[in-house]
Amino acid sequence: MSEFVAVRRHDDGVAELVLDRPKAMNAVSTEMARAIGDACAQLAADSSVRVVVLSSAVERAFCVGADLKERNSLSDAELVRQRPTTRGAYGGVLELPMPTVAAVHGFALGGGFELALACDVIVADETAVVGLPEVSVGVIPGGGGTQLLPRRVGAARAAELIFTARRVEAAEALSLGLVDSVVAAGTDRAEALALAARMAANSPVGLRAAKRALRLGHGMDLAAGLEIEDAAWRTVAFSGDRAEGVAAFNEKRRPNWPGH
């Protein structure tokens, strides 16, 4: 895709979006943000992709957040012009229609942790250190952190973490619900890919519809949430995937999903 972002497609319907800016520990520059947004747009439009894994090729970090060296060189007007590009990167990950898994090791701070929070599931290894330290440099989380973190851990816990700007190591991150599993050091990518493969074995239509119902229904009252679920159910109930899934179950074989 670019110097800093790569897309790898695996045979099992899993695609990997790889952050690879080693000299800056994947700090998100304007160019890198644009590349992330472009990659997400291509993945979103690819019906052959059933699950996306967001990973890092950099040994010490998943992503350390915004490129503050670049930010320091920007005028106010340039920062305003940069903002849609930055939002496009975080929004691109958040709005992917298929399930997403973040594979986190080392530092996942600020915008780096927000990229992980934009995913449906976060797999972290024992070296992971996560947090939203933006207020310590005079800004606030701007990649969705003030909205995504409370949805994970509750309003009071999110407020404590954002207001103190503290970094959280892997074991505590798991206990607080900041990540969903902690695996041995160096195995986050392999474990995330394995989890994604298990997801991708299921109906592509079903996966996307289930994600849509989960995302849209969150925070709704029960009655409204059930209407969202019913609308999503209707998109799969008369699909080729539903017909194939039922047939495969009755014939005691693995389904061959048509994906529509």
Buried (B, 14 or more C-beta within 10 A) or exposed (E): BBEBBBBEEBEBBBBBBBBBBBEBBBBBBBBBBBBBBBBBBBBBEBEEBBBBBBBBBBEEBBBBBBBBEBBEEEEEEEEEEBEEBBBBBBBBBBEBBBBBBBBBBBBBBBBBBBBBBBBBBBBBBBBBBBBBBBEEEEEEBBBBBBEBBBEBBEEEBBBEBBEEBEBBBBEBBBEBEBBBBBBEEEBBBBBBBBBBBEBBBBBBBBBBBBBBBBBBBEEEEEEEBEEBBEEBBEBBEEBBBBEBBEEBEEEEEEBEBEBE
